[in-house]
Amino acid sequence: MSIPQLLAHGPHDNVGVVVVEGLKAGTEAFCVITENDTSFTMTVNADIPIGHKVALKDLVAGDTAVKYGEDVGKIVAAVAKGGHVHTHNLKTKRW
């Protein structure tokens, strides 16, 4: 059994969360969807710190980021699958 490097809550999430230290660009990351205990792998294309988000699919400006089944903000700059999703390309919808 592999230890997950990324977690997503459900199959409709489009961002996952890094759950290990030192996830480096080029890593073939093991991802688990906790809602149904399924898994997949994907290559991350940036160094991504623990607790930060990763795009699980290509995202474009205007898309809603969905993490743990919840709207966590609006994508303001395109992010390729495997890319780092953070304050440089994701903004809250609150204000």
Buried (B, 14 or more C-beta within 10 A) or exposed (E): EEEBBBBBBEEEBBBBBBBBEEBEEEBEBBBBBEBEEEEEEBEBBBEBEEEBBBBBEEBEEEBEBBBBEEEBBBBBEBBEBBBBBBEEBBBEEEE
